[in-house]
């Protein structure tokens, strides 16, 4: 943790107040009613901690937007960005450069052999946009199927593919998207009582959706391998393999959205590895360089690559494969490998987070279910364990939920909250001691009367 002298604290507070005042005067925030927010100033960050405008440390159980997978200010990545800036800050993406080439190699090495080509984007939403465009051009079809309770990005196509309330005011009904129910036994749409029933009925529902929409009109099915913001609902292996089989049967491209779940978050390099499936396209971002410089991309199968081998792909980005971003990616992936961060996430998820959350759930009156893997966990909060009534409505919040969030922050932890859920998504290299400290704060927040 960082230490500050009195002079440093005074200077930091002045900087933070100026930052806040200018923010309120000039900055337009995403997903917000502009006059209703009082954004917290983050003045510094290091490791698993961020520091507010008063230099108060907060254990970052959010990894910001679940993207700082290697924590804050990792020295190897910071140095790589500095070194790259001395050599080449930016370049036309039509030219080759060493860091983009090396980043592509490192990413491809961690994917199945058939996913060997990488198209770089600026983030996750445009990775999804380009994956969809590739699928449509490859198949000559337009429709894209995605599940309810999903998030795929905030750009025009991606937000229409999204299956949560952020889509509603952006959805004009002409984006060529169709939504279906995915498996989620705790809140089953299929009246299932077992995981096997949930899987079977969800696959039957998807098959019927494909048949009734017309397979010949469907370009792609896109799935978050493990849905992230929507609730970390881990599907069964049989479900994911069933989706792959349906795509093969009907000539549909299978797009894996690994923007949040990828690069070690689930305890594997990519979350689809848990299910022994191989997608046709993989959209990624966030953890590829821990968000230090914006970067995303699409991993492309050989079959889809061949579509554009002799016919130009009609798409591109000024900052595709930006040298600073790719230098950060090379350093991030190397650090993750050298320091065993993926293995650390898998181990701590199994040995610490899972058991501890299940203990909390057994005694807390408001924890309905816990679920997850690696450093990727959701705590489903309810008003009643029997009825499973959410502590906040779908698409909204509640005074009770705000109370819980306030308690967590007062305890020195920065949470990731969505509707009625708290997610446990710290950096992959969080220490066991830090993890236990944060989980103890959550336990107190969930067991005190509301």
N, C-alpha and C positions, 0 to 999 in steps of 0.2 A: 504494500500500500504506500501511497505517496505521503510525504510529510511536507508541511508548509511552515515557513517562518511567519511571524506577525506581519512583516512588511510584504511578504508574498501574498498573504491572505488579504491584506488591504487592497493590494493591486488587483488581485483576482476578483474581488467583490466589485470593484469599480468597472473592470472589464465586463463582468457578467451583467451588471445593471445597464451598461451601455448596449450590450448585445440584446437584452430583453427589450429595451426602449425602441431600438431600431427595428427589431423584429415586429413589434406591435405596430410600428409606423409604416412598414414597407413590405413585410413578407406575407405572402398568401400561402396558407398551409393546405396540404392535401387532406381529403376526407373530413373536412371540418367546417362547422359554422363559425366564420371568422371572428365574430365578436363574442363567442361563447367560450373561447379557450384562453388558458394562461399557461403557455408552454414552459416547462422546466428548462432552465439553462444548464447545459452540460459544459463545464469549463475545462475539464481534463479527463483522461481515461488511461488506465494501465492494467494489463492483465485481465482479471475477471471483474474489475471495478470501474465505475464511472463516478465522477465527482460533480455535484451540483454547483450552483452559483455561490454557495457558501463554503465550498470545498468539502462538503459532507460526502463521505464515501457511500456508494450504493452497490451492493453485490449484483452484478448484471445477470439476472436469471432470464432475461429476454434475448440476450445476444443482439440487442437493438431490435431489428426486424428479422431475427433468427438468421443473421448473416455473418456476424463476427465469430466465425467458427474457431479461429485460433486466438480469440481474445483481442484486447486492445493494445495497439502500439507494439506488436511483436517486433523486436529489434531487427531480425533478419529481413522482414518484409519492408519495414521503414527504410532500412539501408539500401535494399534493392531498388526502391522507388527513387531514392536520392541518386544512386549510382546511374540509373537509367536516364534521369533528367540531365546528367552531365554529358551524356552521349547522344541521345536522340529523344526529344520530348514527344514528337508527333510525326506522322508520315502518311501520305496517301495510301490507303489500304490496298491499292493495286500493286504496290511494291512489296517484296518480301522483306521481312526483318527478323533478326535472330530471336528476339523474345517471343514474338507471335508464333514462329515455327516451333520453338521449344515448348511453349505452353500447349500448343496443339498436340505435340508428341506426348507430353505428360498426361494430358486428359485422355487421349486415345488409348494409351497403355493401360488405363484403369477401366476401360470399357470392353465389352465383348469384341472379338476380332472383327466382326462384320460392321462395327461402328467405328470407322477408321478416319473419317473426314470431319473436320470441325469448321463451322461457320461462326464467326464471332459477332456478337451484338453488344449493345450497351447495358443490357440488364435482362431481367427475366421476362417482362411483358413483351419486349420485341423479340426475344427468343421464341416465345409462344407464337407470336404473329408470323414469324418466318417459318417455323415448323408447320403451321397450318397452310401457309402459302405453298410450301414445298409439297405437302400432301395433296393439295388440290391440283397442282400442276402435274404431279406424278400420276394421279388417278383420272384426271379429267372430270372429277365430281366436285360438288360444293359443300354439302352438309358436313357438319362436325358435331359429334355426340360427346357430351360431357356430363358428369354427374352433378346432381344437386349436392349441396354442402361441399363446395370446392372453391378454390380461388386460383385464377390463372393470370392476373395482371390487370392494370388500369388503363391500357390503351384500348382503342375502339373494338377491335376484334376480341382481344383477350378478356375484356370486361364482359362482353356478351357471352363468351364461353363460360365465364365464371358462374358458379351456381350458388351464390350467396346474395344477400340483400343489396350489396354494392352495385349489383347489375341493374336493379329495378329502374332507376331514373335514367340510365344510359341505354336501356333496351328498347329499340325501335321495332323489333320483330322482323328485321330484314337482314340479319347477319348470317343466316344459314346455319343457325345452331339449334340443337335439340338436346334437352336435358332428360336424364333418367335417374332413378334412385339407385344408389350404390349400397353395399352391405354395411350395416351398422346395427349390430344386434341389440345394443343397449337401448336404442330408440328405433326399433325395427319398423319399417314401412310394410313388412310382409307378414306380420303376425307370427314371426318365427320364435321358437323357444330354444333352439340350439344353433350353434354356429353352422352345422351342416345344413340345417333347414334354411338359414339365412343365405348361405352361399348358393344353394340350389335354386331358391326362389328369386334371388337377385339376378342370377344368370338367365333364368327363364324370362324374367322381365326385360333384360337387355336384348335377348334374342327376339322377343316379340316386338320390341321397339324398333329394332333393325328391320324386321320383316314388314312392319306396318309403315315405316318411313320410306321403304324401298332401298334395298342394299345397293342398287345401281346408282343411287343418288348420294351415297355417303362416302366422303373422302377419308375421314379419320375418326377414331375414338381417341380422346385425350384423357388421361387419368394422372392425377398426382399419385405416384406409387404408394405413398402414405400421405393422405390429405393433411395439410399443415394447419393453416389458420382456421380451417373448418372444423378441426377437432381431433387430429391425430387418431383417426379410426383405422386401425391396422386390418386390412383385409386378409382373408385366408389365402394360402398358396393355391388352393383349388379354384378360388374365384379369379385370381390374376391369370392363372393358366387357362381358365375358361374364357376369359376375355381375349387372350392371345389366340385361342383356337377359333373363336367367332370371327375375329379379324381375318385370320387365314382363310376361313371358309368363304367369306364374302368379299375378299379382295380389298379389305379396308386397312388403311395405315394405322398402326398402333403408335401413338405418341406418348412417351413417358415424360410427365412434367416433374423434373427433379430439382426445380429451382430452389425449394426450401429443404427438401429431404436429402438432397445430394451432398457429396463431398463430406462424408463421414457423420452427418447429423444422426443417422439411424444406427450407427455402429457398423456400417459398411460404407464403402466408397460411394455406392449408389444404392438407393433403397430397393430398386427392383431386384437386386441380387438376392434379397430375402426370399423371393418367390420363384427363382429359377426360370425367369422369362427373359426374352431378349426383344426389346422394342425395335421399331423401324426408325424412329427419330427420338432423340432425347434433348429436351430443353433444360438448360442449366443456367445458374447465375450465383448470386449470394456467396456461398461458401467457396466458390472457385478461387477467390482471392480475399475472402473474408470481408468483402465490401470496402477494402481500403481505397480502391479506385474502381469506378463503375465498370462492370464487365459481365457479359452473359454469352450464351452461344447455343448452337444446335449441333449435336452429334448426328451424323447422317449415315444411314446404311448404304452398303454397296449398290443395292438395287436402285435406291433413290438417287444416289450420286450419278449412276449411269444415265438417268433421265436428262441430266444437265452436262453430260460429258462433251457433247458436240452441239448442244443448243444452249444459248446463254440463259443463266438464271436471272430473271427480271427482278432483282432486288439487291440492295446494298445499303451501307451506312458510312457516313464520313469517318466515323471513329471506330470502324470495325477492326478489331485486333489492335487497339491503341497501345503503343509501346509501354507507356507507364502502367497501364492496367495489366498487360501481359507479363511485364516484369514482376508485378505483385503476385500474379498467379503462379509463376514459376517458383518464386520464393515461398509462397504459401503451401503449395503442394509438396515441395521439398521439405519444408519444416514439418508438415503433418506426417510425412513418411519418416523422417529422421527421428522425430520425437514420439512416434507411436500414438498420435492423437486419436486416430480412428479406433485403435484397440483400447485406448483409455476410455473413450466414450462407451464402447460396448461393455467393457468390464464394469465401469461405475454404474451404468444403467441397470445391469443385471444384479450387481452385488449391493448397491447402495440405494439408488433412486426407487426402483421397483419395490423392494421389500419395505423401505421406509414409508412410501406413499400408501402401500396396502395397510400398514399399521395405522397410519393416520386415518384412512378411510374407515377402519373398523371401529374407531372411537368417535370420529367427528359426526355431529348430527347433520352436517350440510354437504359432506362429500358423498356423492352418489356412486361414482365410478372413477377409477384411475386406469390409464392405459398408455402404453408407449414402449419405446425401445431406444437404446443408446442414450443420447442427450436430447430426447424428443418425446416428451410426456405431456399428457393433458389430465387435468383434474376437473371432473364434471360436478359442478355445485348445484344443489337442489334445495328446495324448501321442505321436501318430504321424500324420504328414501323409498317409501312404498310406491307413491304415485309418480316419482321421478320428475315432479314439477320443477322446471329450471329456476335457479335463483334470479335469473334475469331472462326476459323474453328473447326469443330468436330474433336477431336483428337489432336488439336494444340493450339497455342497461337497467339498473334499478338502484334504489337507495341502499339495499342490502349488499349488492355487488360493489357499489362504490365504497361502502364501509369496509369490506374485506380488502379491497385494493389499498385503501388508506392505511389499514393496519399493517399490511405487508411493507409498504414504503416507509412507514414510521419505524418498522423493525430493521431498516437498513438494507432492504432488498428491492430491486427494480423488477417488477413482474411483467409478464406478457399476459394480457387479459383480452378475451374476446367473448362477448355476450355473457354466458353463464360459466365461463371456463377460465381457469388459470393454467397456463402452460409452464412447464419446467424445461427451459431450453437454454441452459448456460453454455459458455464456450466448451468446446470438446476437450480442452486442456485444463479445465477447472480442477482444482485439487479436491481430494476427498474431504479434507477439513472444511474448505469453502462450501462444498456441497452440503455437508451435514449442518453447517451454520445456517445456510439458507433454508433448508428443509425444516429446521427447528422454528424459524420465523413463520413459515407457512403453517406449521402445526398449531402454533398459538393463534394465528389469525382464523383458523378453521374451527377451533374448539371453544373459544370464548363466545358467550351468547351475543346474538346480533339484536 
